[in-house]
Amino acid sequence: MIVAVALGVALFVSSFTSISGIRASIVRNAKEAAGNAQWRVSRGGGRGVPEDLLGRIRSTPNVVAAPFLNSSVTLLRPRAGKLVVVGVDMGSDSMLRLYGSKRALDPAALARMVLTPGSILITRQFADRYRLKARDKVRVGAPEGASELSIAGFFDDPGAASAVEGQIAFMELHQAQAMVKATGLLDYIDVAGVSQSELKKAAPGFVVEPVTALSPAAQDALAQMESLYGLSLVAMLIGCFVIFGSVQVTVLERIKEIATFRAIGASRGQVVGALLVEWLLVGLIGSGLGIFTGAWLATSMLRIAMSTVNAMVPVVKGATAEMTPSAAAGGFVVGVVTVLFAAMLPAISSVRESPLLSLKPHMYRLKNRQALGFWLGVPLLAAGLGLCALVGVSLVTSLAGIVLAFLGLAFAMPFAVTFAAGRLKRVAGARLGFPGFLATDNVHKAPQRTGLNVIALGGALGIMVATSSLVQGLGTSTRRWIHNTLPFDLAVTASDLGTSVYSSETIPDSLVPRIRNLNGVTHVYRVRKSFARHDTGDVMVIGIETRQYLEAHRRKGTSDWARPIAENQEALLDGSGAFASENFLALNHLRIGESFKLTTPSGERSFRILGSVEDYSWPRGTIVTDLETVRRLWKDPNLSYIDVQVDRPERMAEVRANIGELTRDQYALFIFDRNQIVKVADDVLQQTTAVANVQVWLAALIGFLGIGNSLAMSVLQRKREIGLLRAVGMSRRQLQQTVIAEALLVSIASGVMGMAGGLVGGWIPLRYFTFSVTGYLFPLVIPWAHMGIVFACAIVIGLIASILPMRQASAIPVLSAIAYE
């Protein structure tokens, strides 16, 4: 029981610590990047802050404001890669005042950067990696081609630079604007010395938020990590059921002792208090071990979680799993409360009856039938599943639904066990002989203990089935989505999707005619991806070259899917309407024909919903409109993707090589075919569920401990009965077969529950819980292979758990067992 409590607490502590470590790393990097700045002024998730806004903000008394332009360019020399170029204003003292004297730069280096065209300051980390010195040159690829940048000096910035391996350079603002073709535009302005309300008055229509606010991609990644709290909760519930069953068995074993104390004058409160103190000690010891185990486990989970977050957007670097007082206190509270809650009902039940009735354990069992619990559990189970099935509910509501569903099972399962075991006695006796009959009878006598162990192990196994159903559902829907919506053979982009899914890097439009003229290329269309602010958070906006996109579908033979877009293309082309993803409509409770507003770099813009599309690009929702509308609103002609159709499949490798050759000396391109994009999606999904898999196996271990503990206590509880059976001729082998048969009965029931409960749980609680966290409602899939594996795991776990109790039962001396009271 101590180990079961420790594992449950370890799951909670490791989840809390790893998620807190990632969040702290992101916030720490954001703070170090912003220096002393308090607020960030931006416009709708894209480059759209006019430079003249800087003057209006600086006119406010006591304000310090620094403009920034962030651009990712291709590093060609000294080594291929990416370089984040940050355009900064060196015409004022705002940088010094925001960053403080500890970040003061060499005046000579600053002068060279400002006065010498094409000069940059780089991090010492970057310089040391490539052995670069002042006045050395690096070659980068920008929208208008390759250029040589001279190193004016160095700066130390381990916090902000660490998330991108030190690949950051400072450049004079106007030179950076000219290099990336963004004259007069900024990405954001960092501000200090003013309240948020005053700043909003100075910058009406712009987004004003704390500098530590997380980016949309970081928020999404953390939301997926926070869903691990749900699995931790399930694991704690499993531990609670194991403890509850164990306490009940120990109470029943000592019922005569308790009745004797009651008969000689002990009060109900004294007996209940003694039992609760006993289990409080178990909770304290188990919680203490769980905190130390959780701290160790958090380090491993943190590495997996960092990979998951950085697969979407590289924002985490150097995160540490530090055990905080709040995590330790939370672990103690969770462990102790779980144990006391599990021990409370059996303790109260032990003193509820008169001492005379309690002295007759058989009468006690008869009086404690499980029918009432069954009829109480069914509505609780239905209510829990109903809460989980509500679309768009909060995370807390989903967790409450999971708790209610498990409690409903806890109340209903003992009666179900009694009912099933009573009807299996004869069948088990006929097929398995006396050991089978005796094993079934043991299950029938202790339905609550057996039922809770079935829930514990079955719940853990059910999570495996539910997770597998969810993963396969996403895989099925992703493949269908890619097949239906993406009519290209090759996608050309400036970012490596295998490294970062949500990169904002772009490629110049001038590349399109050059690709179109390559041998083997039959059709090309443009795509631009960006983000805009909506009431419920940032949404992804995808601009497609509508006519060329529809022509690509015609050539691909998927015109039927694209018919709604074709029927509404005029509204797309004039910018009045847009298509919305299904998850955007569901999360925002919108319908086709209604209108919604987005905050874009050109201000607030209203769109009419022309139709819905299945899309898995962004968990908070995706808006699809015409490319020219996005270019006009975001004031940026560059592209996110150039999608290419090839005349024959066997020429794809040749076309891919020719596209790469086009810009070999200017900037690096990444070219993906449809199968590679499917693989990227699968890899991200596997990384996302990797942490969950660790928790699931630990939850299964708790269930394993529950079965082993239950069988061991069953042997102790029936010590006199076993001695009598041995005295009348039962062999050790038959006794061992009885223990194995009982373990198999529990395992088979757990396996069946795991398969059935996993399907229900994957289709209702977990599916809708995931929707509340990620915004995706996946199709229903039956994972047949994983269901078979789960059933086999249940059998193996039951057999292993029966080894020690089996040896214990066969080693009981007959004479001492008969004399035992």
Secondary structure, 3 states (H helix, E strand, C coil): CHHHHHHHHHHHHHHHHHHHHHHHHHHHHHHHHHCCCCEEEEECCECCEECCHHHHHHCCCCCEEEEEEEEEEEEEECCCEEEEEEEECCCCCHHHHHHCHHHCCCHHHHHHHHHCCCEEEEEHHHHHHHCCCCCCEEEEEECCEEEEEEEEEEECCHHHHHCCCCCEEEEEHHHHHHHCCCCCEECEEEEECCCHHHHHHHCCCCEEEECCCCCHHHHHHHHHHHCHHHHHHHHHHHHHHHHHHHHHHHHHHCHHHHHHHHHCCCCHHHHHHHHHHHHHHHHHHHHHHHHHHHHHHHHHHHHHHHHHHHHHCCCCCCCCCCCCHHHHHHHHHHHHHHHHHHHHHHHHHHHHCCHHHHCCHHHHHHHCCCHHHHHHHHHHHHHHHHHHCCCCCCHHHHHHHHHHHHHHHHHHHHHHHHHHHHHHHHHHHHHHHHHHHHHHHHHHHCHHHHHHHHHHHHHHHHHHHHHHHHHHHHHHHHHHHHHHHCCCCEEEECCCCCCCCCCCCCECCCHHHHHHCCCCEEEEEEEEEEEEEECCEEEEEEEECHHHHHHHHHHHCCHHHHHHHHHCHHHHHCCCEEEEEHHHHHHHCCCCCCEEEEEECCEEEEEEEEEEECCCCCCCCEEEEEHHHHHHHHCCCCECEEEEEECCHHHHHHHHHHHHHHCCCCCCCEEEEHHHHHHHHHHHHHHHHHHHHHHHHHHHHHHHHHHHHHHHHHHHHCHHHHHHHHHCCCCHHHHHHHHHHHHHHHHHHHHHHHHHHHHHHHHCHHHHHHHHHHCCCCCCCCCHHHHHHHHHHHHHHHHHHCHHHHHHHHCCCHHHHHHCC
